[in-house]
Structure formats: structure tokens, C-alpha cells
Amino acid sequence: MTEDHGDVMEQLKEKAPQAAELLRQLANANRLLILCHLAEEERSVGQLEADLGIRQPALSQQLAELRQYGLVKTRRQSRSIYYSIADERAEAIMGMLYDIFCGGLKTDRARSAARDAPPGGRPRGDTAQFARVSPAARR
């Protein structure tokens, strides 16, 4: 075993409890939905409740847990409290989860639009169509 490998293993052992706790916080469907929604933009409790369909008591409980662990932060404006993601690790993980679980949706929508296109016509919907330009054509 090389010295570098030993250092990496020691660092992994040191950080494993933190990683496990972060993953424990994310291992709840409601908390994942909340974080996914907040990854787009800051939201008020009322917006989260309406958009996610999570009742206020359950939403407050999940937000309190996320806040306690430092994954979200709050901002008060008048009588409303706004939440946003506070932890860049959580933001990075949410981006990765989006790419894995939701990123293919754009490709699926484009395939669906192409399949539903009228014969010889443009696909329906708002899918933009781009022509490929060969390097020789650019000169």
C-alpha cells in the first residue's frame, strides 16, 4: 500500500460519519422533494406546501430537521419565511440526483415529440430543432 493510499484511507475513515449523516438526512422522500424544489430557487413555506402537496405540520417537521443539520437556511421577509439550500454538498448531490433521475426526461420528451410529429412535418411542441453544421461548411 502506498503512502498516498494510506492517507486517503485515513481521510475516508475520518469523513465517513459525516457522509453517513448527510445521506441519512437525504434518505427521506419528503426531504428530497423539498431540497430538489429549493435547488431551483428560494421558496416560502406556503409555496413549498402548495407545490409539493406536503401538509404544513409534516413540512415544518422536515424543514426543522433540514435546518438543524444545516442543509437549509431561512430568510424572513415580513411575515413569510423563505428557505434555500445552505450546504453546497447537498446542492451538489441534488444536481447529481437530478441528472440521474430526471436528466433523461428532456431526451424522452424530444423522442416523444419526434414520434408524434406529422409525416414530413416538424415535431409538435416547443422542442427546438437544430441543424448540424459540418466543420467544412463553416469555412
JOGIBEL-V324228 format. One record per residue. N is the residue number from 1. RES is the residue in one letter. D_CENTER is the distance of its C-alpha to the mean C-alpha in whole Angstrom. Layout:
BEGIN
n=[N,N]
res=[RES,RES]
d_center=[D_CENTER,D_CENTER]
END
This chain:
BEGIN
n=[1,2,3,4,5,6,7,8,9,10,11,12,13,14,15,16,17,18,19,20,21,22,23,24,25,26,27,28,29,30,31,32,33,34,35,36,37,38,39,40,41,42,43,44,45,46,47,48,49,50,51,52,53,54,55,56,57,58,59,60,61,62,63,64,65,66,67,68,69,70,71,72,73,74,75,76,77,78,79,80,81,82,83,84,85,86,87,88,89,90,91,92,93,94,95,96,97,98,99,100,101,102,103,104,105,106,107,108,109,110,111,112,113,114,115,116,117,118,119,120,121,122,123,124,125,126,127,128,129,130,131,132,133,134,135,136,137,138,139]
res=[M,T,E,D,H,G,D,V,M,E,Q,L,K,E,K,A,P,Q,A,A,E,L,L,R,Q,L,A,N,A,N,R,L,L,I,L,C,H,L,A,E,E,E,R,S,V,G,Q,L,E,A,D,L,G,I,R,Q,P,A,L,S,Q,Q,L,A,E,L,R,Q,Y,G,L,V,K,T,R,R,Q,S,R,S,I,Y,Y,S,I,A,D,E,R,A,E,A,I,M,G,M,L,Y,D,I,F,C,G,G,L,K,T,D,R,A,R,S,A,A,R,D,A,P,P,G,G,R,P,R,G,D,T,A,Q,F,A,R,V,S,P,A,A,R,R]
d_center=[38,37,37,33,32,34,32,28,29,30,27,25,27,27,23,23,23,20,18,19,19,15,14,17,15,11,14,14,13,13,11,8,9,9,7,4,7,8,5,7,11,13,14,17,18,20,17,15,18,19,15,14,18,18,21,22,23,21,18,20,20,17,16,19,18,15,17,20,18,17,13,13,16,19,21,24,25,28,28,24,21,18,15,12,10,13,13,12,11,9,7,8,7,3,4,7,6,5,8,10,9,9,10,14,14,15,18,19,19,21,23,24,25,27,29,29,31,35,37,38,35,32,29,28,25,23,23,24,27,28,31,31,33,35,36,40,39,38,41]
END
